[in-house]
């Protein structure tokens, strides 16, 4: 059986487990916890089929483990003793009596497929025949760490902001959020582009597979910019005058100096 089929089956089984938990808890937001952990599936599958560790595999494993446990841990702690995320709650209301069935198809299966596609570079990089490290591997490691650092700092700043009861109903405009409306998403995107650079020295003779390495982070970036990321979060503040002013002067994605200061 193909390693890619094994990866998909294993990932689907994991998401079914999280779906069962979501139905039991009546909280579709459980899927967000699965998102981080789910990326470890291709890593484990790839290493099982290519168990002779190279330094490149160690690099990829290190940055992926740090990212996955940080993200899933952060979302898990954030969700404790809190109602279902507003995005999923709105979906639940719109789905009505068929909420569990439609969520199974539109949320859990959809995210299983998206995660499978986005994590293909991980599976390919760790399972393919390894070559000597080159400059692009060290550059990739740096890109991944910088992206992870930006995402971690942004999430921490937002979490601290929300802990202050005086900020109820407000949104953060300080720290990294002064330079980007969504610095956490920028860090996330930058992190995954690091895997594109990890693939550079593995590309010769494997062009069809190598194309996955740029396609996956490109799809993720487009989703964050135009579909499930920025548009969905900003929609609930589209009539907020303070946010409209913030939006006029602050970059949506890439951290840049506020426009009023240029």
C-alpha positions in Angstrom: 0.0 0.0 0.0 1.3 3.5 -0.9 2.7 5.5 1.9 0.4 8.4 0.8 -2.7 6.2 1.2 -1.5 5.0 4.7 -1.0 8.7 5.6 -4.6 9.6 4.5 -6.2 6.7 6.3 -4.4 7.4 9.5 -5.3 11.0 9.3 -9.0 10.3 8.6 -9.1 7.9 11.6 -7.6 10.6 13.9 -10.2 13.2 12.7 -13.1 10.7 13.2 -11.9 10.4 16.8 -12.0 14.1 17.3 -15.4 14.3 15.6 -16.7 11.8 18.2 -15.3 14.1 21.0 -16.9 17.2 19.3 -20.3 15.6 19.1 -20.1 14.4 22.8 -19.0 17.9 24.0 -21.3 19.7 21.5 -18.3 21.8 20.5 -17.1 21.7 16.9 -14.1 23.9 17.9 -12.4 20.6 18.9 -11.3 20.4 15.2 -8.9 23.3 15.8 -7.0 21.2 18.4 -6.8 18.3 15.9 -5.3 20.7 13.3 -1.9 21.0 15.1 -1.6 17.4 16.2 -2.8 16.2 12.8 0.4 17.4 11.1 2.4 14.9 13.2 0.7 12.0 11.3 2.7 12.4 8.1 5.8 13.0 10.1 5.4 9.7 12.0 4.3 7.8 8.9 7.3 9.1 6.9 9.8 8.3 9.6 8.4 4.7 10.0 9.0 4.1 6.3 12.4 5.9 6.3 13.8 5.2 9.8 17.4 6.1 9.1 17.5 9.6 10.5 19.3 12.3 8.6 20.0 15.8 10.0 17.3 17.2 7.6 14.7 14.8 9.1 15.8 15.9 12.6 15.4 19.6 11.6 11.9 19.0 10.2 10.9 16.9 13.2 12.1 19.5 15.6 10.3 22.5 14.0 7.1 20.4 13.4 6.9 19.1 17.0 7.4 22.6 18.4 4.7 24.1 16.1 2.2 21.3 16.6 2.3 21.1 20.4 2.4 24.8 20.8 -0.6 25.4 18.5 -2.8 22.5 19.9 -1.8 23.3 23.4 -2.6 27.0 23.0 -6.0 26.3 21.5 -6.8 23.6 24.1 -6.0 26.0 27.0 -7.8 28.9 25.4 -11.0 26.9 24.9 -11.2 25.7 28.5 -14.4 26.8 30.3 -15.4 28.9 27.3 -18.4 28.5 24.9 -18.0 27.2 21.4 -16.0 29.4 19.1 -18.4 32.0 17.4 -17.5 30.7 13.9 -18.6 27.1 14.7 -21.5 28.3 16.8 -22.9 30.3 13.8 -22.4 27.2 11.6 -24.3 25.1 14.2 -27.2 27.5 14.2 -27.3 27.7 10.4 -27.2 23.9 10.1 -30.1 23.4 12.5 -31.2 19.8 13.2 -28.7 18.5 10.8 -25.7 20.2 12.5 -23.8 17.0 13.4 -24.1 15.5 9.9 -23.3 18.7 8.0 -20.4 19.4 10.4 -19.1 15.9 9.7 -19.0 16.6 5.9 -18.3 20.4 5.8 -16.0 20.8 8.8 -14.3 17.5 9.7 -14.0 15.8 6.3 -13.2 19.1 4.6 -10.4 19.8 7.1 -9.1 16.3 6.8 -8.6 16.7 3.1 -7.1 20.2 3.4 -4.7 19.0 6.2 -3.7 16.0 4.1 -2.8 18.2 1.1 -1.0 20.9 3.2 1.0 18.3 5.1 2.2 16.4 2.0 5.5 18.3 1.9 6.3 17.0 5.4 5.6 13.4 4.3 7.6 13.8 1.2 10.6 15.4 2.8 11.0 12.9 5.7 10.2 9.8 3.6 12.3 10.4 0.5 15.9 9.4 0.1 18.0 12.0 1.9 20.9 14.0 0.6 23.6 16.1 2.2 22.5 19.4 3.9 22.9 22.5 1.8 22.5 26.2 2.5 18.8 26.1 1.7 18.2 23.7 4.6 19.6 26.1 7.1 17.7 28.9 5.6 14.5 26.8 5.8 15.2 26.1 9.5 15.6 29.9 10.1 12.4 30.7 8.2 10.4 28.1 10.2 11.8 29.4 13.6 11.1 33.0 12.7 7.5 32.2 11.6 7.0 30.2 14.7 8.4 33.0 16.9 6.1 35.6 15.3 3.1 33.4 15.7 3.9 32.6 19.3 4.5 36.2 20.3 1.4 37.4 18.5 -0.8 34.8 20.2 0.8 35.6 23.6 0.2 39.3 23.2 -3.4 38.8 22.2 -4.0 36.4 25.1 -2.6 38.9 27.6 -4.7 41.6 26.1 -7.9 39.5 26.5 -7.1 38.7 30.1 -7.6 42.4 31.0 -11.3 42.8 31.8 -11.0 46.4 30.7 -10.5 45.2 27.2 -13.8 43.3 26.9 -15.3 43.9 23.5 -12.1 45.6 22.3 -9.4 44.3 19.9 -5.6 44.5 20.3 -3.7 47.2 18.5 -0.4 47.0 20.3 2.8 45.0 19.9 3.0 43.1 16.6 -0.7 43.9 16.1 0.3 47.5 15.6 2.0 46.5 12.4 -0.3 43.8 11.1 -4.0 43.0 11.8 -3.1 39.3 11.8 0.5 38.8 12.6 -0.2 35.3 13.9 -1.5 34.3 10.4 1.6 35.9 8.8 3.8 33.8 11.2 1.8 30.7 10.3 2.2 31.3 6.6 5.9 32.1 6.9 6.5 28.9 8.9 5.0 26.7 6.2 7.0 28.4 3.5 10.1 27.1 5.4 9.2 23.6 4.2 9.3 24.8 0.7 13.0 25.6 1.2 13.6 22.3 2.9 12.6 20.6 -0.4 15.2 22.4 -2.6 17.9 19.8 -2.4 15.4 16.9 -2.8 13.9 18.3 -6.0 16.2 16.8 -8.7 14.5 13.9 -10.4 11.2 14.4 -8.5 9.6 17.4 -10.1 5.9 16.3 -9.6 6.4 15.7 -5.9 8.6 18.8 -5.5 5.7 20.9 -6.8 3.7 19.9 -3.7 6.3 21.9 -1.6 5.2 25.2 -3.1 1.6 24.4 -3.8 0.8 23.5 -0.1 2.0 26.7 1.6 0.5 28.7 -1.3 -2.9 27.2 -0.7 -2.6 27.8 3.1 -1.7 31.5 2.5 -4.6 32.0 0.1 -7.0 30.4 2.6 -5.8 32.7 5.4 -6.0 35.8 3.2 -9.2 35.2 1.3 -11.3 32.4 2.8 -11.4 30.9 6.3 -8.9 33.3 8.0 -8.9 37.1 7.7 -12.3 37.6 6.0 -14.2 35.4 8.6 -12.6 37.1 11.6 -13.0 40.6 10.3 -16.6 40.2 9.2 -17.9 40.5 12.8 -16.3 44.0 13.1 -17.2 45.3 9.7 -19.5 48.0 11.3 -17.1 48.9 14.1 -15.8 52.4 13.5 -12.7 51.9 15.6 -11.8 48.8 13.7 -12.5 50.5 10.3 -9.9 53.2 11.3 -7.5 50.5 12.4 -8.0 48.7 9.1 -7.2 51.8 7.1 -3.8 52.3 8.7 -2.7 48.8 9.4 -1.5 46.1 7.0 -3.7 43.1 6.9 -1.0 40.5 6.8 2.7 41.4 6.4 3.9 43.5 9.4 4.6 47.0 8.1 4.8 50.5 9.6 1.3 52.0 10.2 0.3 54.1 7.1 -0.1 57.3 9.1 3.6 57.1 10.1 4.9 56.6 6.6 
